[in-house]
Amino acid sequence: MQETNKPQKPFIGRQLELEKLTQIYQTDNFEFGVVYGRRRIGKSTLLKSFIKDKPSIYLVANEKKLEFNLENFAREVGAFVGQTHIKFSSFSDMLDFLFTNISEKTIIIIDEFTYLVETEKAVLSELQNAVDKYKDNSRLKLIISGSHVGMVEDMIAYKKPLYARKTFAIKLGEFDYFEAAEFFPNFSPEDRIRAYSFCGGVPYYLSLVDDTKSIRENIIDMFVRPFAHLENELDFIFQTEFRSKVNYSSVLQVVANGKTKLNEISQISHINDTAKTATYLKPLIDMGIVQKERAFADSQQTRKTIYKLKNNLVNFMYSFLEDNKSAHGLLSPQDFYEIIIEPKLDQYVSFIFEEVCKQYLIRTNKMPGSEKILEIGRYWYNCRHTKSQIEIDICTKTTKGVIAYECKWTNSQIDMAIMLGLWDKAQAVDEISICEIGAFSKSGFTPGVTEKYKRIFTPKDLF
């Protein structure tokens, strides 16, 4: 039986990145740049979309020896220039061939370039030498791409060989909630936020969501069912990104359990050395799995910082799956969802909702308007007067003053009592002067709130 061809999904997002790459292509000069980001983030999809309908050679390195990669590269290059039986004796030999045999404006992409560096360190100096030798008389657009974020950033760091040679560098991050929602347009605004809460902004995870099914069905299919798409995703992340799983996994588990300070993360993970713990946290931060957060209005040099999970999929798996492996094996997928996930799902989403609301304010801040946000963040403070911890979900420093926001993901509307409580907290803050308050609510607002306050938003408003 002949297999029917599925319609190809449209390319989503990355408009700024595509615009930058297009600008680079339009010049008549030689360009050399780097596109990088963690696995699953959509580097290859972006680059393939960019080179569509443009003269290009797309080379993909693998973890084999350099000789095997050169054989594969030779076939691709030969097909482009119309020559068969091309052989390259070295990486430098291939670069010489490309620069001397291709005079027209052409894009050369070497994807997963870090694999080559891991197997043969000399490719870095060979690349440097080729760029120096040919850049003044070439129209090639040479792009290297890599998934090992730390390695790439080290290669292009100040005083490193490629630093002065590159003409651009693009680090791909996750989509925000709004771009992510383009993957499931048929969902309600509330379900778009729920889906974002377990996918985050990673294109591969988002592409697995089926918006003709319920959130329940998607979670079961993606995480819970035997041989689910993402059943072993944590192991995949550790195996492909880190050489030692044990310490990174221990640190993540502690952060996922709500321990946010460096010293307590170090103690509970049994590393017992804050300097070493910080070295384990750094690559997790570089990859966008963990984020370091400081309280709103604190200086950049403050030591009052905390760590929390940033990647929503990792957060979801630690919240529901990692500590429930026994139940996962004993229960049916449907029972596991109903007993383990469903009762706490909206409580989990409530924390993600705060980040969604912050992203909304950041996104709208870039639109035309007289008022602009200069700083945004969560506020926490030990009040000396009340001898209690004051927490405000979002604070924004704007050109018109500081504004405080409450974020509620509950089945109850925000009423005047909640708004007055927020105002009381705002007035108790000594360090900053809050001039106005607002709120985000999953279930809307009572009439008194809608009449008095203008900065109030529901999930529908966010889209």
Protein Blocks (a to p, Z undefined) as FASTA:
>chain_A
ZZddddddddeejklmmmmmmmmmmpmbdcdddddddehiommmmmmmmmgopacddddd
dfbdfklmmmmmmmmmmmmnopahiacfbfklmmmmmmmmmmbdcddddehklmmmmmom
klmmmmmmmmmmmmmmccbdcddddfblmlmmmmmgghiaklmmpgbdcddddddfklmm
mmmmmbcfklmmmmmmmnmjafklmmmpcckbcfklmmmmmmmpghifklmmmmmmmmmm
pmblklmmmmmmmmmnopabfklmmmmnonopaklmmmmmmmmmmnomaccdddehiafk
bcbbcdddfblklmmmmmmmmmmmmmmmmpcfklmmmmmmmmmmmmmmmmmmmmmmmmmm
mmmmmpgcfbdcfbdcddddddfklopacddfbacddfkbccdddddddfbdcdfklmmm
mmmmmmmpmkbccfbdcdddfkbpafklmmmpmbbcdfklmZZ
